Amino acid sequence: MNYRRRDFAIALLGAPGVWASLAPRMALAQTLPTATVQNVFISPCGKPFRAPPEAPYPVSDWFHQADKNGDGKLDHAEFTADAEAFFTLLDRNRDGYISPYELSYYEVKIAPEVLGGRYNPTSGAPDSRRNLLWKVQMGGLGPSPGGDVEPPMPKLPQAPNEAANGASPFSFFNEPEPVAAADLHFRGMIPKADFIALSDIHFAALDSDKRGYLTLASLPQTPMQKLLAHGRHRRRT
């Protein structure tokens, strides 16, 4: 997948046909290497939920945490409150923005899955200060979160891999870096208003029948969820 600014912006703005196929393609799950199988769910706002290999898929952990009144329905207000709470966690200096430093903290300390789990905070990793997934999502064009202009990236391999797909295998949405995805104006700083605006887009996409709420049963499966279910089925047969 080679993300370009134009394509990414169109996706964020909900162009016809982009959100129509909400569940990521099964082909992505089928081609993920066995070694990458992890019982991980990354919520629409980017918060990771992890479970032991044989435990139920942790999408339910996210849903029940966000469903504050416990009625089995995740309405728009609860969905927004979930995003706001995660924004507050990410905004470490409480200035109302997610900065490049705070974005890097998210990628390294909170959700290393978005970098393929390969970042070593002790020795550092190649490209660690350039936000690998930011460049993947933007196709390597224009300024990075640190303000540096990057040369165009080589074309990414077609076969999915952890570094290229980031959070996408664990998420409802094809967003390799779900927090950076909220930089709707490509400024390198993510204000709370943009973070919530992306949350609104996500809710509208998930609530495709316009009921005003989501249920656990109505949610699409992530590619990793499908892959785990397929593996468990094969072991039983």
C-alpha positions in Angstrom: 0.0 0.0 0.0 1.5 3.3 -1.1 -0.4 6.1 0.6 -0.4 9.6 -1.0 -1.7 12.8 0.5 -4.5 13.1 -2.0 -5.8 9.5 -1.5 -5.5 9.8 2.3 -7.4 13.1 2.4 -10.1 11.6 0.2 -10.5 8.7 2.6 -10.7 10.9 5.6 -13.4 13.0 4.0 -15.5 10.0 3.3 -15.5 9.9 -0.5 -18.1 7.7 -2.0 -17.1 4.1 -1.9 -14.2 4.5 0.5 -16.2 3.8 3.7 -18.6 1.5 1.9 -16.3 -1.4 2.3 -15.8 -0.9 6.0 -14.3 -4.3 7.0 -10.7 -4.6 5.7 -10.3 -7.2 3.0 -9.9 -10.8 4.0 -7.0 -11.0 1.6 -5.0 -8.9 4.0 -5.6 -11.3 6.8 -4.9 -14.3 4.7 -1.5 -13.0 3.6 -0.2 -11.9 7.1 2.7 -14.1 8.1 2.0 -16.5 10.9 4.6 -14.9 13.1 2.6 -11.7 13.2 -0.5 -13.2 14.6 -1.4 -11.3 17.8 -4.6 -11.2 19.8 -4.7 -7.4 19.6 -7.4 -4.9 18.8 -6.7 -1.2 18.1 -9.8 0.9 18.7 -11.1 3.5 16.3 -9.3 6.2 18.2 -6.0 4.2 18.3 -6.0 2.7 21.8 -4.7 -0.9 21.9 -6.3 -3.7 23.7 -4.4 -7.0 24.1 -5.4 -10.5 25.2 -3.7 -13.9 25.6 -3.5 -16.0 22.4 -6.5 -18.2 23.2 -8.6 -15.5 24.9 -11.6 -13.9 23.1 -10.7 -11.2 20.7 -10.4 -8.0 22.8 -12.7 -5.9 20.7 -15.2 -6.7 23.4 -12.9 -5.2 26.0 -12.9 -1.9 24.1 -16.7 -2.0 23.6 -17.6 -2.7 27.2 -15.2 0.0 28.4 -16.7 2.6 26.0 -20.3 1.5 26.8 -20.4 3.5 30.0 -24.0 2.8 30.9 -23.7 -0.9 30.1 -26.8 -1.1 28.0 -25.1 -3.0 25.1 -25.4 0.0 22.8 -22.5 2.3 22.1 -24.1 5.6 21.1 -22.4 8.6 19.5 -21.9 10.4 22.8 -20.1 7.4 24.4 -18.1 6.9 21.2 -17.0 10.5 21.3 -16.2 10.4 25.1 -14.0 7.4 24.4 -12.0 9.3 21.8 -11.8 12.4 24.1 -10.4 10.3 27.0 -7.7 8.8 24.8 -6.8 12.3 23.4 -6.4 13.5 27.0 -4.0 10.6 27.6 -2.0 11.3 24.5 -1.8 15.1 25.2 0.8 14.7 27.8 1.5 18.5 28.3 -2.2 19.4 28.2 -1.8 22.0 25.5 -4.7 20.8 23.4 -2.5 19.3 20.7 -0.8 16.0 20.0 2.7 17.1 19.1 5.3 15.1 17.1 6.9 14.1 20.4 3.6 12.9 21.8 2.9 11.0 18.6 6.3 9.3 18.9 5.5 8.4 22.5 2.2 6.8 21.4 4.0 4.8 18.7 6.8 3.6 21.0 5.3 3.3 24.4 1.5 2.8 23.9 1.0 1.1 20.6 4.3 -0.3 19.2 2.2 -2.4 16.9 1.9 0.6 14.6 5.7 0.3 14.0 5.6 -3.4 13.6 6.8 -3.9 17.2 10.4 -3.5 16.0 11.3 -0.2 17.8 14.0 -0.6 20.4 13.8 2.4 22.8 17.3 1.6 24.2 19.3 1.4 21.0 16.9 3.3 18.8 15.8 2.0 15.4 16.3 3.3 11.9 13.8 6.1 11.2 12.7 6.2 14.8 12.7 10.0 14.9 11.0 10.3 11.6 7.8 8.4 12.5 7.9 5.5 10.0 4.1 5.1 9.9 3.6 8.8 9.3 5.7 8.5 6.2 3.9 5.3 5.1 0.6 7.0 5.5 1.6 10.1 3.6 3.7 8.3 1.0 6.8 10.1 2.1 5.8 13.4 0.6 6.0 16.8 2.2 7.0 17.6 5.8 7.3 15.0 8.5 5.9 15.7 12.0 9.3 17.2 12.9 9.1 19.7 10.0 11.8 18.1 7.8 11.2 17.5 4.1 11.6 13.8 3.3 12.4 12.4 -0.1 9.8 10.2 -1.8 9.7 6.7 -0.3 10.3 3.7 -2.5 7.2 1.8 -3.5 6.1 -0.4 -0.6 5.8 -4.2 -1.2 2.4 -5.4 -2.0 2.5 -8.3 0.5 1.3 -7.0 3.8 3.8 -6.8 6.6 3.9 -5.3 10.1 5.9 -2.2 9.3 3.9 -1.3 6.2 0.4 -2.0 7.6 0.9 -0.8 11.1 -2.4 -0.8 13.0 -4.5 -1.7 10.0 -4.6 -5.5 10.6 -5.8 -4.8 14.2 -8.4 -2.2 13.3 -11.7 -1.6 11.6 -10.1 1.0 9.4 -7.3 0.9 6.9 -5.2 3.5 8.8 -1.6 2.4 9.5 -1.2 5.1 12.1 -4.6 5.9 13.6 -3.5 8.9 15.7 -1.5 10.5 12.8 -4.6 9.9 10.7 -6.3 12.7 12.7 -4.0 15.3 11.3 -6.7 16.3 8.8 -4.9 19.4 7.6 -1.4 17.9 7.4 0.1 20.3 9.9 2.2 17.9 12.0 0.2 19.0 15.1 -3.2 17.3 15.9 -5.7 19.6 17.7 -8.5 18.0 19.7 -11.1 19.3 17.3 -9.5 17.2 14.4 -9.1 14.2 16.6 -12.9 14.3 17.4 -13.7 15.1 13.8 -12.1 11.8 12.7 -14.0 10.1 15.5 -17.2 11.4 14.0 -16.2 10.1 10.6 -15.5 6.7 12.2 -18.8 6.5 14.0 -20.7 7.4 10.9 -18.9 4.7 8.9 -19.6 2.1 11.6 -23.2 3.2 12.0 -24.0 2.6 8.4 -27.7 1.9 9.0 -28.1 5.2 10.9 -29.4 3.7 14.1 -27.5 6.2 16.3 -25.7 3.5 18.2 -23.4 0.5 17.7 -23.7 -3.0 19.1 -20.9 -5.5 19.5 -22.6 -7.9 17.0 -22.9 -5.2 14.4 -19.2 -4.4 14.3 -17.0 -5.6 11.4 -14.2 -8.0 12.1 -10.6 -6.9 11.8 -8.2 -8.8 9.6 -6.4 -10.2 12.7 -9.7 -11.2 14.2 -10.6 -13.2 11.1 -7.1 -14.7 11.0 -7.4 -15.8 14.6 -10.8 -17.2 14.1 -9.7 -19.1 11.0 -6.7 -20.6 13.0 -8.9 -21.7 15.8 -11.4 -23.3 13.4 -8.7 -25.3 11.7 -7.4 -26.6 15.1 -10.9 -27.8 16.0 -11.3 -29.7 12.6 
